[in-house]
Amino acid sequence: MKKNIALVTGGFSGESVISYKSADTISQHLDKEKWNCYLIDIQTSGWYYKNNLQQLTLVDKNDFSIIEDGKKVKFDAVLIGLHGTPGEDGKLQGYFDCLKIPYTSCDAATSALTFNKRYTVAVAGFAGINVAKSIHLFKGDTTTEASILEQLSLPLFVKPNNGGSSLGISKVVDATQLGTALEKAFKEDEQVLVEECISGREFTIGVFKSKGKIMTLPMTEIISENEFFDFQAKYEGKSKEITPANVNEDIAYKIRMAAEKTYKVFNCKGVIRIDFIYNESEQKPYLLEINTVPGQSAASIIPQQVNAMGWNLKEFYSALLEECF
């Protein structure tokens, strides 16, 4: 008998536009012979089921059910295609845990932890994974620009601490740019991460679990036209993505091993995407961040990597759903 799957999209942040694109790709490639797919659009105004005629009906949040054709429909599992809050920061995962509904992403604790960039690098560093030196700032605290520059060496990255998006990030190459960069980041978040820039090649790699085994996807090298892989580079075509990356096996092996270790250390589930900088003078990869709900739009990196592995997306999404059971 086919299982009922809720494909959750939308969200409360500016990343909702990407969530809808991801949901389109997932729904087009979900195996209709195995799964009944229902699109659930979570908005600030309410949670809605969107049927094939694009009509919206409210979701009953008491048990996460819907009414279709006069019948109550409950879900066997949830496929999370919602970037930003509440799908990537653990809030939805906690709700589904309370209802005992399985889902295809990291659990509430891992999602909340990895949504916080500073806590991510702190845990990774504690586990022996290479990370850049950084400082964690809170809005209204008294840390001065001079004190930051005493502790960290230029160039620096200044970024909003929460969230997977690339909004509000600046690269600071000159001390005079630091104040503006902090202001920009604090517009996006109450907490800000300032970290030393690691120079090297940028790689991103998908990692997932299938039949209980951690698997790495073929990695992608990011060559940004911009100063770094910012929102424009990520979503507006201002970067070159080479999948699979043209890289020697020694480097690829180190990145794969670091990616698998990260997946284990953070107790990840489902598919995640990890960004690394490979520093050639030190010959080691540095973890930048972990994306627990990576984009699935037609142009996104994970679908590129799945194709490079020789799988199709139908097989891939079925593998994720089967693993969550």
Backbone hydrogen bonds, N-H to C=O, Kabsch-Sander energy under -0.5 kcal/mol:
donor,donor_aa,acceptor,acceptor_aa,energy
3,K,34,K,-1.4
5,I,3,K,-0.6
5,I,36,N,-3.4
6,A,77,A,-2.2
7,L,5,I,-0.7
7,L,38,Y,-3.0
8,V,6,A,-0.8
8,V,79,L,-2.1
9,T,40,I,-2.8
11,G,42,I,-3.8
12,F,85,T,-2.6
16,S,13,S,-1.8
17,V,14,G,-0.8
18,I,15,E,-0.8
19,S,15,E,-1.9
20,Y,16,S,-2.2
21,K,17,V,-1.1
22,S,18,I,-2.5
23,A,19,S,-2.6
24,D,20,Y,-1.8
25,T,21,K,-1.8
26,I,22,S,-2.7
27,S,23,A,-2.8
28,Q,24,D,-2.1
29,H,25,T,-1.5
30,L,26,I,-0.7
30,L,27,S,-0.5
32,K,30,L,-0.8
34,K,31,D,-1.3
35,W,31,D,-2.3
36,N,3,K,-2.9
37,C,35,W,-0.7
38,Y,5,I,-2.7
39,L,50,K,-0.6
40,I,7,L,-2.7
40,I,38,Y,-0.6
41,D,39,L,-0.6
41,D,48,Y,-3.1
42,I,9,T,-2.7
42,I,40,I,-0.7
43,Q,41,D,-0.7
43,Q,46,G,-2.5
46,G,43,Q,-0.8
48,Y,41,D,-2.4
48,Y,46,G,-0.5
49,Y,57,T,-3.5
50,K,39,L,-2.5
50,K,48,Y,-0.5
51,N,49,Y,-0.6
51,N,55,Q,-2.2
54,Q,51,N,-2.3
57,T,49,Y,-1.9
59,V,47,W,-2.4
60,D,65,S,-3.0
61,K,59,V,-0.9
63,D,60,D,-0.8
64,F,60,D,-1.1
65,S,60,D,-1.6
66,I,73,V,-2.1
68,E,66,I,-0.5
68,E,71,K,-3.1
71,K,68,E,-2.3
73,V,66,I,-3.5
74,K,72,K,-0.5
76,D,4,N,-2.3
77,A,4,N,-1.4
78,V,102,P,-1.9
79,L,6,A,-2.9
80,I,78,V,-0.7
81,G,8,V,-2.3
81,G,79,L,-0.7
83,H,81,G,-0.6
87,G,84,G,-0.7
88,E,84,G,-2.2
92,L,86,P,-2.3
94,G,90,G,-2.2
95,Y,91,K,-1.6
96,F,92,L,-2.8
97,D,93,Q,-2.3
98,C,94,G,-1.9
99,L,95,Y,-1.5
100,K,96,F,-0.6
100,K,97,D,-0.9
101,I,96,F,-2.5
104,T,78,V,-1.9
111,S,107,D,-2.6
112,A,108,A,-2.4
113,L,109,A,-2.3
114,T,110,T,-2.7
115,F,111,S,-1.3
116,N,112,A,-0.5
116,N,113,L,-1.2
117,K,115,F,-0.7
117,K,161,N,-3.2
120,T,116,N,-2.2
121,V,117,K,-2.2
122,A,118,R,-2.2
123,V,119,Y,-2.5
124,A,120,T,-2.6
125,G,121,V,-2.8
126,F,122,A,-2.1
127,A,123,V,-1.5
128,G,125,G,-1.5
129,I,124,A,-2.6
132,A,287,L,-0.5
135,I,194,V,-2.8
137,L,135,I,-0.5
137,L,192,V,-3.2
139,K,190,E,-2.9
141,D,138,F,-2.2
148,I,144,T,-1.9
149,L,145,E,-2.4
150,E,146,A,-1.3
151,Q,147,S,-1.4
152,L,148,I,-2.3
156,L,172,V,-2.6
157,F,195,E,-3.1
158,V,170,S,-2.6
159,K,193,L,-2.6
161,N,191,Q,-2.4
163,G,115,F,-2.1
169,I,166,S,-1.0
170,S,158,V,-2.3
172,V,156,L,-3.3
172,V,170,S,-0.5
173,V,171,K,-0.6
177,Q,174,D,-2.4
178,L,175,A,-1.2
181,A,177,Q,-2.0
182,L,178,L,-2.5
183,E,179,G,-2.1
184,K,180,T,-2.4
185,A,181,A,-2.2
186,F,182,L,-2.7
187,K,183,E,-1.0
188,E,184,K,-0.6
188,E,185,A,-1.2
189,D,185,A,-1.2
192,V,137,L,-2.6
193,L,159,K,-3.0
194,V,135,I,-2.7
195,E,157,F,-2.7
195,E,193,L,-0.5
196,E,133,K,-2.7
197,C,155,P,-2.4
199,S,197,C,-0.6
201,R,278,Y,-1.6
202,E,222,I,-0.6
203,F,201,R,-0.5
203,F,276,F,-2.7
204,T,220,T,-2.5
205,I,274,I,-2.4
207,V,272,I,-2.4
208,F,215,M,-2.6
210,S,213,K,-2.4
213,K,210,S,-2.0
215,M,208,F,-3.6
217,L,206,G,-3.1
220,T,204,T,-2.6
221,E,242,I,-2.1
222,I,202,E,-2.5
223,I,221,E,-0.6
223,I,240,K,-3.1
224,S,222,I,-0.6
225,E,238,K,-2.5
226,N,238,K,-0.9
230,D,228,F,-2.1
231,F,166,S,-0.7
234,K,230,D,-2.8
235,Y,231,F,-3.2
236,E,232,Q,-2.3
238,K,232,Q,-1.5
240,K,223,I,-3.2
241,E,239,S,-0.5
242,I,221,E,-2.6
242,I,240,K,-0.5
243,T,241,E,-0.7
245,A,219,M,-2.4
247,V,245,A,-1.4
251,I,248,N,-0.6
252,A,248,N,-2.3
253,Y,249,E,-2.7
254,K,250,D,-1.6
255,I,251,I,-2.2
256,R,252,A,-2.7
257,M,253,Y,-2.7
258,A,254,K,-2.2
259,A,255,I,-2.5
260,E,256,R,-2.6
261,K,257,M,-2.4
262,T,258,A,-2.3
263,Y,259,A,-2.3
264,K,260,E,-2.0
265,V,261,K,-3.2
266,F,262,T,-2.4
267,N,264,K,-1.5
268,C,263,Y,-2.7
271,V,104,T,-0.6
272,I,207,V,-2.7
273,R,291,N,-2.3
274,I,205,I,-2.6
275,D,289,E,-2.5
276,F,203,F,-3.3
277,I,286,Y,-2.3
278,Y,201,R,-3.2
279,N,277,I,-0.8
279,N,284,K,-2.3
280,E,278,Y,-0.8
283,Q,279,N,-1.4
284,K,279,N,-1.5
286,Y,277,I,-3.1
287,L,130,N,-3.0
288,L,275,D,-3.2
289,E,275,D,-0.9
291,N,273,R,-3.0
292,T,290,I,-0.6
300,S,297,S,-2.0
302,I,295,G,-0.6
304,Q,300,S,-1.2
305,Q,301,I,-2.4
306,V,302,I,-2.7
307,N,303,P,-2.1
308,A,304,Q,-2.0
309,M,305,Q,-1.5
310,G,306,V,-0.5
310,G,307,N,-1.2
311,W,306,V,-1.9
316,F,312,N,-2.0
317,Y,313,L,-2.9
318,S,314,K,-1.7
319,A,315,E,-2.3
320,L,316,F,-2.1
321,L,317,Y,-2.2
322,E,318,S,-2.9
323,E,319,A,-2.1
324,C,320,L,-1.6
325,F,321,L,-0.8
325,F,322,E,-0.7
